[in-house]
């Protein structure tokens, strides 16, 4: 899911940078290009942002993302990094949107690299322990 979060941010970056979309428009466009559970989250954000409830875009995003991301198997720190892209930006200003999203994407990519490095280390450890236990059994049975 972390890689999917990075992909979502990359799509938003391209929507803002090249299509000159606002965040609400970007939500609609990105929702059509991502898989569940993110597609339904961004469709809901777009729909609620069109309703005149008196809430700003940041409040709508905050509510929908926190509610929708409760069930996802993502760490709290990663959720917070992702949510801040939509909640704590002066989202009318294009450069600020891009900067915040690029920073979040970079942070998530660093976390992914650390996790992947940890997996490789654990695989090596498991292989070594398996080999050593096999040798121990051979020695004991001999």
C-alpha positions as CSV (number, residue, x, y, z in Angstrom):
1,X,0.0,0.0,0.0
2,X,2.9,2.4,0.6
3,X,3.9,2.0,-3.1
4,X,0.3,2.8,-4.0
5,X,0.4,5.9,-1.9
6,X,3.5,7.0,-3.8
7,X,1.7,6.3,-7.1
8,X,-1.3,8.4,-6.0
9,X,1.0,11.3,-5.1
10,X,2.7,11.0,-8.4
11,X,-0.6,11.2,-10.2
12,X,-1.6,14.3,-8.2
13,X,1.7,15.9,-9.0
14,X,1.2,15.3,-12.7
15,X,-2.4,16.6,-12.5
16,X,-1.3,19.8,-10.7
17,X,1.9,20.3,-12.7
18,X,0.8,19.4,-16.3
19,X,-3.0,19.5,-16.3
20,X,-3.2,22.6,-14.0
21,X,-5.9,20.9,-12.0
22,X,-7.1,22.1,-8.6
23,X,-7.1,19.5,-5.8
24,X,-10.8,18.8,-6.1
25,X,-10.5,18.3,-9.9
26,X,-7.4,16.2,-9.3
27,X,-9.4,14.0,-6.9
28,X,-11.9,13.2,-9.6
29,X,-9.2,12.5,-12.2
30,X,-7.0,10.5,-9.9
31,X,-9.9,8.5,-8.7
32,X,-10.5,7.2,-12.2
33,X,-6.9,6.0,-12.5
34,X,-6.2,4.3,-9.2
35,X,-7.5,1.1,-7.6
36,X,-9.6,0.5,-4.6
37,X,-9.6,1.6,-1.7
38,X,-8.2,4.9,-3.0
39,X,-10.6,5.3,-5.9
40,X,-13.6,5.4,-3.7
41,X,-11.9,7.8,-1.2
42,X,-11.1,10.4,-3.9
43,X,-14.5,10.1,-5.5
44,X,-16.1,10.7,-2.1
45,X,-13.8,13.7,-1.5
46,X,-14.7,15.2,-4.9
47,X,-18.5,14.6,-4.3
48,X,-18.4,16.1,-0.8
49,X,-16.3,19.1,-1.9
50,X,-19.1,19.9,-4.5
51,X,-21.8,20.0,-1.8
52,X,-22.3,23.3,-0.1
53,X,-22.0,22.2,3.5
54,X,-19.9,25.2,4.6
55,X,-16.8,23.0,5.0
56,X,-13.7,23.9,3.2
57,X,-11.8,21.4,1.0
58,X,-9.2,20.7,3.8
59,X,-12.0,19.8,6.3
60,X,-13.7,17.5,3.8
61,X,-10.3,15.8,3.0
62,X,-9.5,15.4,6.7
63,X,-12.8,13.8,7.5
64,X,-12.9,11.5,4.5
65,X,-9.3,10.4,4.6
66,X,-9.2,9.7,8.3
67,X,-12.4,7.7,8.1
68,X,-11.4,5.9,4.9
69,X,-7.8,5.1,5.9
70,X,-8.8,3.6,9.3
71,X,-9.2,0.1,7.8
72,X,-6.0,0.3,5.7
73,X,-2.9,-1.6,6.7
74,X,-0.7,1.5,6.8
75,X,1.3,2.8,9.7
76,X,0.1,5.9,11.5
77,X,3.1,7.9,10.5
78,X,2.6,7.1,6.8
79,X,-1.1,8.0,7.0
80,X,-0.2,11.3,8.6
81,X,2.4,12.1,5.9
82,X,-0.2,11.3,3.2
83,X,-3.1,13.2,4.8
84,X,-1.0,16.3,5.3
85,X,-0.7,16.7,1.5
86,X,-4.4,17.5,1.3
87,X,-5.1,18.9,4.7
88,X,-2.4,21.4,5.6
89,X,-1.7,23.1,2.3
90,X,-2.8,26.4,1.1
91,X,-4.3,24.4,-1.7
92,X,-5.0,27.4,-3.9
93,X,-1.3,28.0,-4.5
94,X,0.1,25.5,-7.1
95,X,3.8,25.7,-6.0
96,X,3.0,25.0,-2.4
97,X,0.9,22.0,-3.4
98,X,3.7,20.6,-5.5
99,X,6.3,21.2,-2.8
100,X,4.3,19.5,-0.1
101,X,3.4,16.5,-2.3
102,X,7.0,16.1,-3.5
103,X,8.3,16.1,0.1
104,X,5.6,13.6,1.2
105,X,6.5,11.3,-1.8
106,X,10.2,11.5,-0.9
107,X,9.5,10.6,2.7
108,X,7.3,7.7,1.7
109,X,9.9,6.4,-0.8
110,X,12.6,6.5,2.0
111,X,10.3,4.5,4.2
112,X,9.7,1.9,1.4
113,X,13.4,1.6,0.9
114,X,14.0,1.0,4.6
115,X,11.3,-1.6,4.7
116,X,12.6,-3.4,1.6
117,X,16.1,-3.4,3.1
118,X,14.8,-4.9,6.3
119,X,13.0,-7.7,4.3
120,X,16.3,-8.6,2.5
121,X,18.1,-8.7,5.8
122,X,15.4,-10.9,7.4
123,X,15.4,-13.3,4.4
124,X,19.2,-13.7,4.7
125,X,18.8,-14.3,8.4
126,X,16.1,-16.9,7.9
127,X,18.1,-18.7,5.2
128,X,21.2,-18.8,7.4
129,X,19.3,-20.1,10.4
130,X,17.7,-22.8,8.2
131,X,21.0,-23.9,6.9
132,X,22.6,-24.0,10.4
133,X,19.7,-25.9,11.9
134,X,19.9,-28.4,9.0
135,X,23.6,-28.9,9.6
136,X,23.0,-29.3,13.4
137,X,20.4,-32.0,12.7
138,X,22.8,-33.8,10.4
139,X,25.6,-33.7,13.0
140,X,23.2,-34.9,15.8
141,X,21.8,-37.8,13.7
142,X,25.2,-38.9,12.5
